[in-house]
């Protein structure tokens, strides 16, 4: 959109490149891929940061999984594959690349780790709960970052400022493998990241600055107003004009509707007859 996209439309990827990306990714997914997601993956491949505003259910997760799958599939291709020859960034992609993804809730983080693993992307979720469970099993989850097969590290925002994460970044072998920092519900950096709540959300920009220069940021959300909020977010992240792509699609959900019902019973106790209609419609 005007005033929000830092890359001119004349530089958009060719249809041939997008088709090549789709050909490599599609067999690994249970669904087809929207063209705008292919465009975002292509820009990430070129080394641009990407922020995308799309509706819930619009395929935001595929921005993350699609890029990781693409790198896995490109490893299997010959050196003269069209994408390899047309994308200089691929020459700097390290062996055993590692992507970091920040999720706002522990439940979502662990659910997505399971999803990525089911897609053949070796993933590890680290938050206070998984760390505690690991310790109870005598398992140090942070030590698993050194495993070369790991492709995705999912973190809660609180872990970004942890001593263990800082130690991991100081490990040259781990640090050199990091190629991307992704953020789900990136608009929460502005709201939940406010002082007095979860200020750790504001660490995303600082972490990005500490990663290898070639590392890219991809942030997705369905809730980021145009104008002031968008400018505030890019400033917090330290994104400079020309270094990122911003896309905004409609987040309207015409299939959804608001239904108002009067509660005729109290909310105390264990029985909620006013909500039974929800179960009846499942």
Secondary structure, 3 states (H helix, E strand, C coil): CCCCCCCCHHHCCCHHHHHHHHHHHHHHCCCCCCHHHHHHHHHHHHCCEEEEECCCCCCHHHHHHHHHHHHHHHCCCCCCCHHHHHCHHHHHCCCCCEEEEEECCHHHHHHHHHHHHHCCCCEEEECHHHHHHHHHCCCCCHHHHHCCCCCEEEEEHHHHHCHHHHHHHCCHHHHCCEEEEEEECCCHHHHCCCCCCCHHHHHHHHHHHHCCCCCEEEEEECCCCCCHHHHHHHHHHCCCCCCEEEEECCCCCCCCCCCCCCCCCCCCCCCCHHHHHHHHCC
